[in-house]
Amino acid sequence: MSTRNRTPPLLEPYLRLPTPGSQLLLTGVLDSSPQWLVTRLLRSAFTPTEDSQPSEEQDVTVVLVSWMRDFEFWRSEARRGAGIDLARLAQQDKFVFVDGLTHLFPAPQQQTQPPPTQPSKTVHLKDSSISSTHSSLTSLLTTLSSSHPSRRIHLILDAPTLLLSTSSSPSASALSSLLLSLRSLVSTTTLVLEADFPFLAAALPDLQHKATPLEAAHAAFVVQQAHISTWVLSLRPLDTGKARDVSGVIRVSRGGAWDDDVEDEVKEQERKELEALYFVQNDGGVRVFERGEASVG
């Protein structure tokens, strides 16, 4: 595998599959998308590391539920940036894509473009209600567990907050309850959420304007998930604006569920909170480096 496909060394300890029962939270903003973190996490799930047992790393099914991006986007990004073939992995029942975008709001009938290519086992969400989403995903996860009882399931939820936007009465507690129920059916979970200021402003004190129900629900949900996640990886642009060789800043911090004892018990490589710069290259490669240091892959 080429060096551009590898996970940046600084982030390798954090982009492995989370400890069983735990949750990883990835956040980004409009100019700093965390999708490249997701593809590196996918790579770690399907590619054994030098110091691990191959069966330990590969005996897993990854279920990616995306409400904002279709399969073609993920297929292209995973191949270009991480060097993995999601279509092939889907044929091997190691990867399952749940499309929460293309069938949720059907396109007008006069559209003549051919439908995008997707794996034959792609699941489509056709209702944005919490209850319908719960039913569809619970059925899928239960079936996967029955088909491969000894295989771990890692669930990735990309932009589930869209369900708040489509509700007439958005509720952070209802969405949190949905996630809690789904987590009981899988080994580990990763959440990908938007953390732009307009979405989180309602969580800050002393605001001059009154937050809308959607703003309040989104902010509450993100804060709740940070409290129950083990690690939080957040992306943001440079405070000083754009730079030629820097795309933004990544901050790695412990979530509310981080536990010193658990970290010691699993004997993982020491993981510390950090803040570094990153650069997404045109070929899909990513470099991560600490401030004041030369960029390294």
Secondary structure per residue as TSV (DSSP state, phi and psi in degrees):
chain	resnum	aa	ss	phi	psi
A	1	M	-	360.0	135.0
A	2	S	-	-67.2	157.6
A	3	T	G	-64.4	-26.0
A	4	R	G	-70.2	-18.6
A	5	N	G	-88.7	-10.3
A	6	R	S	-78.4	160.2
A	7	T	-	-77.0	133.0
A	8	P	-	-52.6	130.7
A	9	P	G	-51.5	-39.0
A	10	L	G	-61.4	-26.4
A	11	L	G	-102.9	-6.1
A	12	E	T	-53.7	-44.4
A	13	P	T	-63.2	-23.0
A	14	Y	T	-97.9	-18.4
A	15	L	S	-105.1	21.8
A	16	R	S	-84.7	166.7
A	17	L	-	-59.1	135.6
A	18	P	-	-61.6	162.1
A	19	T	-	-58.8	138.3
A	20	P	T	-48.2	133.0
A	21	G	T	88.4	-5.7
A	22	S	-	-102.8	172.1
A	23	Q	E	-131.0	137.7
A	24	L	E	-108.3	135.6
A	25	L	E	-115.2	125.3
A	26	L	E	-114.4	128.1
A	27	T	E	-126.9	151.9
A	28	G	E	-150.1	175.3
A	29	V	B	-127.4	179.9
A	30	L	T	-55.1	-42.1
A	31	D	T	-93.5	1.4
A	32	S	B	-140.2	83.6
A	33	S	-	-81.0	136.7
A	34	P	T	-87.9	13.8
A	35	Q	H	-62.9	-31.5
A	36	W	H	-67.6	-26.2
A	37	L	H	-68.8	-38.4
A	38	V	H	-63.9	-43.8
A	39	T	H	-66.0	-33.5
A	40	R	H	-70.8	-33.7
A	41	L	H	-66.3	-40.1
A	42	L	H	-61.2	-42.6
A	43	R	H	-60.2	-43.3
A	44	S	H	-66.0	-30.4
A	45	A	H	-70.1	-33.4
A	46	F	H	-106.3	-0.8
A	47	T	S	-125.1	114.7
A	48	P	-	-65.2	143.9
A	49	T	-	-87.2	166.6
A	50	E	T	-65.1	-30.4
A	51	D	T	-103.1	21.2
A	52	S	S	-129.8	161.8
A	53	Q	-	-76.3	132.4
A	54	P	H	-54.4	-42.9
A	55	S	H	-64.9	-29.9
A	56	E	H	-66.7	-37.1
A	57	E	H	-85.3	-30.0
A	58	Q	H	-99.3	-14.2
A	59	D	S	-82.5	65.5
A	60	V	E	-149.0	145.3
A	61	T	E	-110.9	129.1
A	62	V	E	-102.8	125.6
A	63	V	E	-108.7	115.2
A	64	L	E	-106.7	115.5
A	65	V	E	-106.4	117.7
A	66	S	E	-125.4	124.8
A	67	W	S	-98.8	-5.8
A	68	M	S	-122.7	-14.8
A	69	R	S	-137.3	140.7
A	70	D	-	-88.0	177.2
A	71	F	H	-63.3	-38.3
A	72	E	H	-60.1	-38.2
A	73	F	H	-61.2	-50.1
A	74	W	H	-67.4	-38.6
A	75	R	H	-60.2	-45.9
A	76	S	H	-66.1	-45.5
A	77	E	H	-66.0	-38.9
A	78	A	I	-68.0	-39.8
A	79	R	I	-70.7	-44.5
A	80	R	I	-72.1	-43.7
A	81	G	I	-94.4	-28.2
A	82	A	I	-119.9	-7.7
A	83	G	-	70.2	30.1
A	84	I	-	-121.1	149.9
A	85	D	-	-105.5	99.8
A	86	L	H	-67.3	-32.5
A	87	A	H	-63.8	-43.0
A	88	R	H	-66.5	-42.4
A	89	L	H	-64.0	-33.1
A	90	A	H	-66.8	-38.5
A	91	Q	H	-64.1	-28.8
A	92	Q	T	-88.8	6.2
A	93	D	T	62.1	26.1
A	94	K	S	-100.7	-14.4
A	95	F	E	-135.7	131.9
A	96	V	E	-127.0	127.7
A	97	F	E	-106.0	129.5
A	98	V	E	-111.0	115.4
A	99	D	E	-89.2	106.6
A	100	G	S	-101.5	13.6
A	101	L	S	-111.1	-58.5
A	102	T	T	-73.2	-26.0
A	103	H	T	-104.1	-6.2
A	104	L	T	-70.6	-39.5
A	105	F	S	-128.4	89.7
A	106	P	-	-55.0	142.2
A	107	A	-	-72.9	157.4
A	108	P	-	-57.0	148.7
A	109	Q	T	-63.0	-27.4
A	110	Q	T	-74.7	-6.0
A	111	Q	-	-63.9	128.2
A	112	T	-	-107.9	-2.6
A	113	Q	S	-66.8	141.6
A	114	P	-	-66.3	146.8
A	115	P	-	-64.9	146.6
A	116	P	-	-65.7	149.9
A	117	T	-	-73.0	131.2
A	118	Q	-	-138.0	157.1
A	119	P	-	-57.8	148.7
A	120	S	T	-62.1	-26.2
A	121	K	T	-96.4	16.3
A	122	T	-	-61.0	134.7
A	123	V	E	-98.9	135.2
A	124	H	E	-112.4	128.0
A	125	L	-	-88.5	125.3
A	126	K	-	-115.3	4.0
A	127	D	-	-140.7	131.4
A	128	S	-	-89.5	3.3
A	129	S	S	-71.2	150.1
A	130	I	H	-61.3	-42.0
A	131	S	H	-65.0	-43.1
A	132	S	H	-66.8	-41.3
A	133	T	H	-62.1	-43.0
A	134	H	H	-60.1	-45.3
A	135	S	H	-63.0	-46.4
A	136	S	H	-64.9	-46.5
A	137	L	H	-73.2	-35.9
A	138	T	H	-63.1	-42.8
A	139	S	H	-61.4	-44.2
A	140	L	H	-63.1	-49.1
A	141	L	H	-66.6	-36.4
A	142	T	H	-65.4	-41.4
A	143	T	H	-64.0	-43.0
A	144	L	H	-62.8	-41.4
A	145	S	H	-64.5	-37.5
A	146	S	H	-71.0	-35.7
A	147	S	H	-72.3	-34.9
A	148	H	S	-134.4	77.4
A	149	P	T	-58.7	-32.0
A	150	S	T	-92.3	-3.7
A	151	R	S	-92.7	134.6
A	152	R	E	-73.5	151.7
A	153	I	E	-118.8	125.2
A	154	H	E	-109.7	123.0
A	155	L	E	-103.1	125.6
A	156	I	E	-114.7	123.5
A	157	L	E	-112.9	113.4
A	158	D	E	-100.7	112.1
A	159	A	-	61.0	48.7
A	160	P	T	-66.2	-13.3
A	161	T	T	-66.6	-10.0
A	162	L	H	-58.6	-30.2
A	163	L	H	-64.5	-26.1
A	164	L	H	-71.3	-38.5
A	165	S	H	-68.5	-26.5
A	166	T	T	-94.8	3.2
A	167	S	-	-99.9	141.8
A	168	S	S	-72.2	-22.1
A	169	S	S	-137.0	77.5
A	170	P	-	-58.2	133.2
A	171	S	-	-132.2	117.1
A	172	A	H	-65.8	-36.9
A	173	S	H	-66.6	-37.2
A	174	A	H	-65.9	-42.5
A	175	L	H	-68.6	-37.7
A	176	S	H	-64.6	-37.8
A	177	S	H	-64.9	-38.4
A	178	L	H	-59.7	-48.0
A	179	L	H	-64.4	-39.5
A	180	L	H	-62.0	-40.0
A	181	S	H	-65.8	-42.8
A	182	L	H	-67.1	-37.0
A	183	R	H	-62.8	-27.8
A	184	S	T	-70.5	-13.7
A	185	L	T	-102.4	-4.5
A	186	V	S	-128.8	171.1
A	187	S	S	-81.9	-46.8
A	188	T	E	-143.9	162.2
A	189	T	E	-139.2	143.3
A	190	T	E	-126.2	132.4
A	191	L	E	-109.8	138.6
A	192	V	E	-118.8	113.0
A	193	L	E	-128.0	155.2
A	194	E	E	-85.7	135.1
A	195	A	-	-126.9	28.6
A	196	D	-	-61.6	150.8
A	197	F	H	-54.0	-43.8
A	198	P	H	-58.3	-29.0
A	199	F	H	-78.0	-27.9
A	200	L	H	-107.2	-6.9
A	201	A	G	-57.2	-31.2
A	202	A	G	-66.5	-17.5
A	203	A	G	-85.3	-6.8
A	204	L	S	-96.0	146.5
A	205	P	S	-81.0	168.9
A	206	D	S	61.5	38.2
A	207	L	-	-85.8	145.3
A	208	Q	S	-80.4	-28.9
A	209	H	S	-105.3	156.1
A	210	K	-	-86.2	127.8
A	211	A	-	-68.4	144.3
A	212	T	-	-74.9	162.3
A	213	P	H	-56.6	-38.0
A	214	L	H	-66.7	-44.2
A	215	E	H	-61.6	-43.7
A	216	A	H	-64.9	-42.1
A	217	A	H	-67.0	-42.9
A	218	H	H	-62.9	-47.5
A	219	A	H	-61.7	-44.0
A	220	A	H	-63.2	-40.3
A	221	F	H	-65.2	-45.5
A	222	V	H	-62.1	-43.2
A	223	V	H	-63.6	-42.9
A	224	Q	H	-59.4	-44.4
A	225	Q	H	-69.4	-32.6
A	226	A	H	-63.8	-34.9
A	227	H	H	-71.8	-26.7
A	228	I	H	-105.9	7.4
A	229	S	-	-95.1	152.1
A	230	T	S	-79.3	-46.3
A	231	W	E	-131.3	149.2
A	232	V	E	-125.5	121.3
A	233	L	E	-109.7	116.1
A	234	S	E	-118.3	135.5
A	235	L	E	-110.8	144.5
A	236	R	E	-153.2	158.8
A	237	P	-	-71.2	167.5
A	238	L	-	-62.9	140.6
A	239	D	T	-64.8	-26.5
A	240	T	T	-91.9	5.1
A	241	G	-	101.5	-170.2
A	242	K	-	-74.6	150.0
A	243	A	B	-133.3	155.3
A	244	R	T	-65.9	-37.0
A	245	D	T	-120.1	21.4
A	246	V	B	-138.1	125.2
A	247	S	-	-88.6	-30.9
A	248	G	E	172.8	-164.2
A	249	V	E	-118.6	137.5
A	250	I	E	-115.6	129.5
A	251	R	E	-115.8	128.3
A	252	V	E	-109.3	119.3
A	253	S	E	-135.7	155.3
A	254	R	E	-74.5	135.7
A	255	G	-	-84.3	178.1
A	256	G	T	-65.2	-20.0
A	257	A	T	-94.6	4.5
A	258	W	-	-65.6	139.2
A	259	D	-	-136.6	121.9
A	260	D	H	-57.6	-42.4
A	261	D	H	-65.0	-41.9
A	262	V	H	-63.4	-43.3
A	263	E	H	-59.8	-37.7
A	264	D	H	-71.6	-38.9
A	265	E	H	-65.1	-42.1
A	266	V	T	-76.7	-10.2
A	267	K	T	54.8	40.8
A	268	E	-	-78.9	165.6
A	269	Q	-	-58.1	139.3
A	270	E	-	-56.2	132.4
A	271	R	-	-123.1	125.9
A	272	K	-	-119.8	158.2
A	273	E	-	-67.5	141.5
A	274	L	E	-154.5	163.4
A	275	E	E	-134.5	129.0
A	276	A	E	-141.3	170.9
A	277	L	E	-99.9	153.0
A	278	Y	E	-137.2	156.2
A	279	F	E	-138.2	115.2
A	280	V	E	-89.6	117.4
A	281	Q	-	-85.9	164.8
A	282	N	T	-62.9	-27.9
A	283	D	T	-87.0	4.6
A	284	G	S	97.5	-13.8
A	285	G	-	-70.0	155.0
A	286	V	E	-131.0	133.0
A	287	R	E	-111.3	136.7
A	288	V	E	-126.8	131.2
A	289	F	E	-151.0	148.6
A	290	E	-	-76.2	157.1
A	291	R	T	-59.4	135.7
A	292	G	T	86.9	-2.6
A	293	E	S	-111.4	157.9
A	294	A	-	-69.0	146.7
A	295	S	-	-69.1	135.7
A	296	V	-	-130.9	153.5
A	297	G	-	-66.3	360.0
